[in-house]
Amino acid sequence: AHLAESGGRLVQVGDSLKLSCVDSGGTFSTYAMGWFRQAPGTEREFVASIGWRGDTTSYSDSVKGRFTISRDNAKSTVYLQMNNLTPEDTAVYYCAADQSGWAGSMGDEYDYWGQGTQVTVSS
């Protein structure tokens, strides 16, 4: 897989933003996909994951109810819709692909990573 994220930018508190991640190099439809984020001075944290068929999703407690992960296998793209953003959501967001299709929450389970896209939420 070759993953490329896009959509990150500077937004205001309460705004919405949709991130995209396109896979240009692999069999996207067989991978579980995840979104992770890392703020300066912190460890990378799990945000959301989705199974290869798109019928199973998982979210961290900090984003549950505000973020939605989805995928379009025909476009080899996974999305992260983020609503009601807060300054605590400021981070570099990474998408990742898991060949096993497990859709777990641990970064070590994922085989491929994108380069990240910056999301900044200003108060």
Secondary structure, 3 states (H helix, E strand, C coil): CCEEEECCCEEECCCCEEEEEEECCCCHHHCEEEEEEECCCCCCEEEEEECCCCCCEEECCCCCCCEEEEEEHHHCEEEEEECCCCHHHCEEEEEEEECCCCCCCCHHHCCEECCCEEEEEEC
